[in-house]
Amino acid sequence: MCTLRNFPNQIEHCIEWGRDLFNKLFVDRPNDAAGYLDKPQSFVNDLKKSSTISGVKDQMEEVKKIIDLKKSADFSKCVSVAREYFD
């Protein structure tokens, strides 16, 4: 994992970096959004216990993006968020 945080220069590191990013974008964040929608206060309390203030802020911003995408159901908004992740 430390190699992924610095510079993944071997093929195995690049594959693991990609798997980690895919899991974060398509598994962890959607599950977080679903958990927040199900029990918001419990989700926030658990998040505060297991993360720093900046971590809580970042994760809640990601959850908000996913919830906003679901509410709008706008394809151009999905492309915009995907472009942000790409950049």
C-alpha positions in Angstrom: 0.0 0.0 0.0 2.8 2.4 0.7 4.1 2.0 -2.9 0.6 3.0 -4.1 0.7 6.2 -2.2 4.1 7.3 -3.6 4.9 6.1 -7.1 3.6 2.8 -8.5 6.3 2.0 -11.0 5.9 -1.7 -11.4 3.0 -3.4 -13.3 1.8 -5.1 -10.1 1.7 -1.8 -8.3 -0.2 -0.2 -11.2 -2.7 -3.0 -11.2 -3.2 -2.7 -7.4 -3.6 1.1 -7.7 -6.3 0.6 -10.3 -8.1 -2.0 -8.3 -8.0 0.3 -5.2 -9.3 3.3 -7.1 -12.1 1.2 -8.8 -13.2 -0.2 -5.5 -13.2 3.3 -4.0 -15.3 4.8 -6.8 -17.7 2.0 -7.6 -18.1 0.1 -4.3 -17.1 2.1 -1.2 -18.6 5.5 -2.1 -22.0 4.1 -3.3 -22.2 1.9 -0.2 -21.4 5.0 1.9 -24.2 6.9 0.2 -26.6 4.1 0.7 -25.6 3.9 4.4 -26.0 7.6 4.8 -29.5 7.5 3.2 -30.5 4.6 5.3 -29.4 6.0 8.7 -27.8 9.4 8.4 -27.1 10.1 12.1 -25.6 6.7 12.7 -23.4 7.0 9.5 -22.0 10.4 10.5 -21.3 9.2 14.1 -19.5 6.1 12.9 -17.6 8.2 10.4 -16.5 10.7 13.0 -15.2 7.9 15.2 -13.1 6.3 12.4 -11.7 9.3 10.6 -10.2 12.8 11.0 -12.2 16.0 10.5 -10.7 16.4 7.0 -11.5 12.8 6.2 -15.1 13.2 7.3 -15.4 16.3 5.2 -14.0 14.6 2.1 -16.1 11.5 2.5 -19.3 13.6 3.0 -18.5 15.6 -0.1 -18.2 12.4 -2.1 -21.5 11.1 -0.6 -23.2 14.4 -1.5 -21.9 14.0 -5.1 -23.5 10.6 -5.4 -26.8 11.6 -3.9 -26.9 14.7 -6.2 -26.3 12.5 -9.2 -29.1 10.1 -8.2 -31.5 13.0 -7.6 -30.8 14.8 -10.9 -30.5 11.6 -13.1 -28.7 13.9 -15.6 -26.3 12.3 -17.9 -24.3 15.5 -18.5 -23.8 15.8 -14.7 -22.5 12.2 -14.6 -20.0 13.1 -17.4 -19.0 16.2 -15.4 -18.3 14.2 -12.2 -16.4 11.5 -14.2 -14.3 14.2 -15.8 -13.5 15.6 -12.3 -12.3 12.2 -11.2 -10.2 11.8 -14.4 -8.5 15.2 -14.0 
